[in-house]
Amino acid sequence: MPVYTYRCESCGVQFERQQSFQDSPLTRCPECGKKSLRKVIGPVGIVFKGSGFYATDHRSPSGATSRAPKGEARGGGSNGETSND
């Protein structure tokens, strides 16, 4: 179940509450009793672990990254243009 953060707009108290997705949001402050609670929207914590996100994903079993001959880049040059040789 997710944990939601609430803040009272009247007295300023802030607290967290574990609620189900089906539960309706809280509206009454447990400190002052007024109906002035609002959910606080904050950043989501995402942690990418490892030496690299794209370097380790979808790697071929042999470790080869491409079949292009040395000196040629796959998909074109570094400026985004493709060659039509």
C-alpha positions, 0 to 999 in steps of 0.5 A: 500500500502506498504512503501519502503525505498530508499537510493541514492548510490551517495549522501547518501540521504534516504527516504520512498515512498508509492508505489503499488506492481505494481509500478516499483522501483524508480531509479532517486534520487530526491536530486542529480538527478542521477540514483543511488537509491536502495531499502533498505531491513530492518527487518520486525517488528512483535509484538506478544501480549498477555501472550503467543503465544502457551499457548493461541492458540488452547486451548480446551474449558474446559481448559484441555491440555491433557488426559494423566494420571498424571505423563505421558508426551504426546509423550514420555520423555523429551529427545525425545525418545518414550516408547513402553510399 
